[in-house]
Amino acid sequence: MLQLHDGPATIKFIAADHALLQNKNILSRPVTVDTLPLQIFTLNPVNHANQGGTCFVAFRTSKPSAAAGVYVNDNFSPGYTVTIDNKPTTVVYFPVPMDASNAKTSIKAFARDAAGNETVAGIPCLIKEKKFRADKMNVSDTFLQQKMPEFQAMVPSLRGKPLLETFIYVNGQMRSDNFRTIQSVCQKSSPTKLWDGVFLRMSNASPMALFGDKRTYVAGSNVVGESVHGGVDLASTMHAPIEAANNGIVVFASALGIYGNAVIIDHGQGLFSLYSHLSSINTTVGKTVKKQELIGYSGMSGLAGGDHLHFSILVGGQFVNPQEWWDPHWINDNVNKKMVF
């Protein structure tokens, strides 16, 4: 067994041939031997989270990490390094699944050092149950005639297909493809916290649908599809102004399938907001926007039956309940207070 000691070392690669002169070449490379895994020190002994909501944690490691974050079962949310009390600290926003439970959901902090040593540590978390609504929605001929030609023009393979068949494709395959696009956009986030204070809710708007609504689509007596609503639908006047919910950087501003004209804003450290079904977009990718800055107007583009804003929050590439981020008390108790040690 190699008697290795932690610290600087040299690794040599030696190659020799069978020629008469026994040609030999040696390649040396400096390396660092590190046999000790990191230790994780969680800084939040008590965490409360709602099903479908966001949880925020902070932890430190015994030495610098090359990668860190939180695993909720198999879903990974990356961490970001900040300085708190003059010490490097990893902060992570991560999603809590709608079906999470204290008995079956594993939540663990993860860290890997430069040598590839990995370690995990359990994160204490009390998950609160939340009731989500369920509803049947009739897919009427009027709706199909109104909306499906838009998607048939968008996807050449759908042209000439029956309208109901088009809807099944749009609600299934296109919905999945669009979500993968959103996750791809949200993979890269500013390492700096860009948001400040409570997120703004669309003013003078009534909620039409809530986060987590489970929808069963019915045509006649047949079930033709299902979905889980990943945001809150808000309706005001037609073509109402839509404002950025908080400070951030625009990372998407274009048509996005079922979401229609959509804008995605990066608020830093893996936190994003999505605004969809817009009638028009008044911002551009790469632009730094301030809270309450105009970014577009409400509409019914995409898979929308009427003029409204579909608003979503994403952390760790997953949809979470936006209502938490509209609540200053929730933000103070679940984020701000956890940054003070």
N, C-alpha and C positions, 0 to 999 in steps of 0.2 A: 504494500500500500504506500502511495506517495506521502511523504511527510512534508506537506505544504504548510507554509506559514502565510498569514495574511500580510499583504503589502506588495510593493513593486517586485516584479520578477521578469525574467526573459524566457521566452519560448523559442526553441531552435528547431528548424526543419532541415533535416539532412538527407540528401539524395546522392547515391553513388551508382555508377554503372559497372559493367563487367569488362571494360576495355583493359588493355595491357597496362596503361598508365593509371588505372583506377581513378577515373575522373570523379570528383566529388564537389558538391556545392552545398553551402550552408546559408540558410536564410534565418535571420534573427528578428524577433519582434518583441517590443516591450509590452507587458501585460500587467494587470493588477489582480492579485489573488484575493478573493473575498469569499470566505466560506461561511460567514455568519449571516443569516437572514435578518431582515429588518424586524423591528418590533413596532407595533401599532398602539398608539395611546389615544383612545377615544376621549373627546373633550366634552361630550354631551351625554351625561349618565342617564338622562330621561328624554325620550323622544315620543311624541304623540303624532299619529298620522291617520288620515281618513282614507277609507277605500276610494280609489280613483283620484287621490290627492297627491300633493307634493310633500316630500320630507327633505329636510336640510340637516346635514351633519358636518362637523369639523373634527379632524384628527391630526395628530403629529406622528412622525416616524423617528426611529432612533438614529437614522442617517438619511441622507438625501435619497429620494426615490426617483426612478426613471419613468415610472407609470404608477398611477394610483386612482382609486375610485371606489364605487360601491356596486356589489352584485345583489340584485333582488332576484332570487332563484338564478336563472341563467341570463337575465338581462343586465348589462353593464352600463353604468353611467360614469363617465370620466370625472376625475377630480381636477381642481385647479389650485395652484399654489399661491397663497397670499401671505402677507406678513402681519401677524397679530402679536402684540407685546414683544416686538423685535424678534419673533421666532417664526420660521417657515411653517405654515399650516396648510393642510389640504382641506378644501371646502368642496362639498358635493351636493348638488340638487338632484334628487332621484325620484322617479315616479313610483307610486304605490298602486299595484293593480286593483281593478274594481272587485276582483274576487279574492283579494289577499285576506289572510287570516293569521291570528297569532299562533295557531297550531301548525299551519302548513307552509307559511311563507318564510323563507330563509333570507336574512338581510345581513350582509357581511362587508366590512371594509377590506379592501385589497391594496397591496403595494408590492412593487417589484423594484429591486435595486439595479445598478448598472451592470452587475455581474450576472443577472438573471435569477437571483434568489427571490422567491415569492413567499408572501405570508398573508394570512387572512385573520380577521378578528370579528367576532359577532358584534352587531350593533343592537343594543336594547331598544325595542320599539313596541309601543302599545298601539295596535291597529284598531281603529274604531269602525264599526259597521255603518254602512250608509245605504239607505233604500234608494234604488233607482227605478224610474218609471218604465213601464212597458206599454206599447200601444200597437194597434193594427192600423195600417194606412192603406187606403184604397187607391190603387193605381188606375185612375180613370182614363177613358179614351181621350177626353179633352186634354188631360195632362200629357199623355203620350203624343198627341198630335201637336201640342204646343212646344214640347221640349226635345223630343227625340230627333227631329230633323237636324237640330244643331249638332248633335253627336254623330249623326250619319255623315254630315259634311266634314266633320273632324276626323273620322276614321273611315277611310275608303272601303274597307272590308265590310262595313255595316250598311253600305248603300244598297237599297233594294231589299233589305231584310225587313221582316215584320216589326212593327213598332214595339211590341211586347218583348220580342227577342232582343231587340236593341237595348231596351231597359235592363233586361237581365244581365247583358254584357256590361253595360255602364255601371250598374250597381255592384257587380261582382268584380270582373277582371280590371276594369278601369279604376274602380275605387282602390283596389290593391296596388295597382301601378302608381297611382297618384300618391298613395301613402309612402311608397318606397322613394319617390322623388322628394317628398317632404323630409324623410329621414336622411336622405343624401345631403340635402341643403343644410340640415341641422347638425351634420357631423362635425363641422368646423365652427367653433365659437370663439369670440374674443375672450382671452384669459382674464380680462379686467371686468369687474362689475360695472355695467353701464347704467342700469336702472336706478331710480331713486324714489323711494316712497311707494305709496299705494298706486296700483295700476288703475287707469281710468276706464270706466264703463261708458259705453255709448250713451250720450245724454238724451233725455226725453224719449227713451226707447222702452218698449214693452217686451218681455221675454216670450218667445214663441215656442222654443224647445230648449231643454236643459241638457247639461253634460250627462252622459251615461244613459240617456233614453234608449231603450231597446225597441227597435222598430221591426215589425213584421209586415212585409208588403204583400197585399192580396189583390189579385185580379179576378173578379167574379168570385168563385168559391175556392180558387187555387192560391196557395202560397207561392210567390214568385221571387222571394228574396228576403234577406234580413240585413240589418246594420245596427251598429252602436254609435250613437251621436257623440262625436269627439269635441264638442264645443257648446256654446250657447248661441242661439239665434235671437237677434234683437231687431225689432222693427220700429221705425219711426215714420217720417214722411218719405215719399218717393225721392230717390236720389239725395238722401240726407248726407251731410258731410261726415266723413270718417276720419278720426284723428288717431295718431299714434298713442297707444295706451301708456307708453313710458319711453324714456330715452333709449336710443339704440342705433344700430346700423342696418339699413335695408339690405337683405341678402337675396330676396326674390321679389320680382314685380312683373308678373306676366300671367298668361292664361294657364290654368292648371286643371284641365279635365272637369270632374264633377264640381270642383270648387270655383269654376269660372275664373274671372279676373281676380287674382290673389296677390297679396303682399305678405311677406314674412320679414319680421324684424328680429335681429339678434340683440338680446339685452345683456349678453355676456355670461360666461361661466355655464354655458349649456342651457340657458333660459331663452325661449323664443315665443313670439306671439304671431298668430296667423289671422288675416282678415280676408274674407272671401265673399264671392257672389257680387263683387263690385261692378257698377255700371261703367266706371272709368277709374284709371290709376293716375295719381298725381305725384308720383315719386319715382326714383330710379335706384337701381342696384348700386350699392356702395355709398349711398348718401347717409350722412349722420343726421338723424332726426331727433327732435326734442319732444318731450311729452306734450300732447295736445296739438302737435303739428299736423296739418291737413295732409293726408296721404291718398285720398280718393273719395268716391261717392258710392253709397249703397246701390244695390241693383238686384237683378235676378239672373245673372249669368251662371252657367253651369247647371247643376241639378237642383234648381230652386224654383218653387212654384209661385213665389211672390217676392216683392222687393224687401230685402232685409240684409243684415250683416250676420254672417257666421263668424264668431270670434272664438279662437282657440289659444290655449297656452300649451307649450311643449317643454318637457325637461327630459333629458336622457333619450331624446328621439321619440318620446311617447306623449300622447295627449293626456293632460291632467285637468282637473276641475278648475276653470278660470275664476270661479266665485271666491276661492281662497285669496287670490291675488287682488281682488277688489276690496278686501277686508283689512283695514289698517291694524286691527287688533291681532288678526292671524299673522300678518307679516311681522309684527313686533314680537309676538310670543314665539314664533316658529323659525324666524330667521335672525332678526336683530339681536335678541337676547342671547342667542347661541354664539354670537361673535364676541362676547364679553366674558373674559375669564379672570 
